[in-house]
Amino acid sequence: MGLASSSSEHSGRHHRPLKGKLTPWFYGPFQVTEHINSMAYRPRLPPKVRIHDVFHVVFLKKHHGVPLSSVVALPPIAHGCVLPVPAKVLRATPARNSWALLVQWEGCSPA
C-alpha cells in the first residue's frame, strides 16, 4: 500500500518546500498490519515516525508488484511538509555578506 503525502499538502493550505509536478505524492509501499474497518487501515510504518498510524482509504493506494520484506523509510517532515534533502553543492559563489549556492537535491533532476 502506498501512503499519500498529506491532505493539507493536497489542499494547498501549507507551503510545500518541494514543488513541481514530479515530486512524489505517495510514499511507501508499506505493509498493512490491521484492517480497522471498511474505511481505515493501519500500516507498518518505520520506527520513530511522528504521524498518526491509522489512515482513511482515500489516502492509500494499492501496491502492485513483489510483496515487501522490509519497511520503507519516510522522507524528513516538519510541520506537515516534506523537507528537501541536499545531495551535494554544485556551485558556491560569494555574494555580499553570504554565499549563493547551487544545490542538487535528493530525488530531483540536476539543474
C-alpha positions as CSV (number, residue, x, y, z in Angstrom):
1,M,0.0,0.0,0.0
2,G,1.3,3.5,-0.8
3,L,0.7,6.3,1.5
4,A,-0.4,9.8,0.3
5,S,1.8,12.6,1.4
6,S,-0.7,14.7,3.4
7,S,-4.2,16.0,3.0
8,S,-3.1,19.6,3.9
9,E,-0.4,19.4,1.2
10,H,-3.0,18.5,-1.5
11,S,-5.4,21.3,-0.5
12,G,-2.6,23.9,-0.6
13,R,-3.1,25.2,3.0
14,H,0.7,24.6,3.7
15,H,3.6,25.7,1.6
16,R,5.4,22.6,0.1
17,P,9.1,23.0,0.2
18,L,9.4,20.5,-2.7
19,K,7.5,21.9,-5.7
20,G,6.7,20.7,-9.1
21,K,4.7,18.0,-10.8
22,L,7.5,15.4,-10.4
23,T,7.5,15.5,-6.6
24,P,6.2,12.3,-5.0
25,W,2.6,12.2,-4.0
26,F,2.8,8.8,-2.4
27,Y,5.4,7.2,-0.1
28,G,5.9,3.6,0.6
29,P,4.9,0.9,-0.1
30,F,4.0,-0.1,3.5
31,Q,2.6,-3.4,4.7
32,V,-0.9,-3.3,6.2
33,T,-0.9,-4.6,9.7
34,E,-4.5,-4.1,10.7
35,H,-7.8,-3.5,8.9
36,I,-9.7,-1.2,11.3
37,N,-13.0,-1.0,9.3
38,S,-14.0,-0.7,5.7
39,M,-12.6,2.9,5.6
40,A,-9.4,2.7,7.8
41,Y,-6.2,0.8,7.8
42,R,-3.1,0.7,10.0
43,P,0.2,0.3,8.0
44,R,3.5,-0.8,9.4
45,L,5.4,2.5,9.5
46,P,9.1,3.0,10.2
47,P,10.1,3.3,13.9
48,K,10.2,6.9,15.3
49,V,7.8,8.3,12.7
50,R,5.8,11.1,14.3
51,I,2.5,10.7,12.3
52,H,-0.8,9.1,13.2
53,D,-0.7,5.5,12.2
54,V,-4.4,5.0,11.0
55,F,-5.3,6.2,7.5
56,H,-8.5,6.6,5.6
57,V,-8.7,4.7,2.3
58,V,-8.7,7.9,0.2
59,F,-5.0,8.5,1.3
60,L,-4.0,4.9,0.4
61,K,-3.0,3.4,-2.9
62,K,-2.7,-0.4,-3.7
63,H,0.8,-1.6,-4.3
64,H,1.3,-3.8,-7.4
65,G,4.4,-6.0,-7.5
66,V,6.5,-8.1,-5.3
67,P,5.5,-8.2,-1.6
68,L,7.7,-6.2,0.8
69,S,10.3,-7.7,3.1
70,S,11.3,-4.5,5.0
71,V,9.9,-1.2,6.0
72,V,10.5,1.8,3.6
73,A,11.9,5.0,5.3
74,L,9.8,8.1,5.0
75,P,11.4,11.4,4.0
76,P,12.0,14.1,6.7
77,I,8.9,16.0,7.6
78,A,8.4,19.2,9.6
79,H,5.1,20.9,10.2
80,G,3.3,18.6,7.8
81,C,5.6,19.4,4.9
82,V,8.3,17.2,3.3
83,L,11.8,18.8,3.8
84,P,14.2,18.8,0.9
85,V,17.4,16.8,1.4
86,P,20.5,18.2,-0.2
87,A,22.6,15.7,-2.1
88,K,25.6,18.0,-2.9
89,V,26.5,21.6,-3.5
90,L,27.2,22.1,-7.3
91,R,28.5,25.7,-7.1
92,A,29.2,28.2,-4.3
93,T,29.6,31.9,-5.1
94,P,30.4,34.7,-2.6
95,A,27.5,37.3,-2.5
96,R,27.9,40.4,-0.2
97,N,27.7,39.0,3.3
98,S,26.7,35.4,2.4
99,W,27.1,32.7,-0.2
100,A,24.9,31.9,-3.2
101,L,24.6,28.1,-3.5
102,L,23.5,25.9,-6.4
103,V,22.3,22.7,-4.7
104,Q,21.5,19.3,-6.1
105,W,18.5,17.9,-4.1
106,E,17.9,14.2,-3.4
107,G,15.3,12.8,-5.8
108,C,15.4,15.8,-8.2
109,S,16.9,16.0,-11.6
110,P,20.1,18.1,-12.0
111,A,19.6,21.8,-12.6
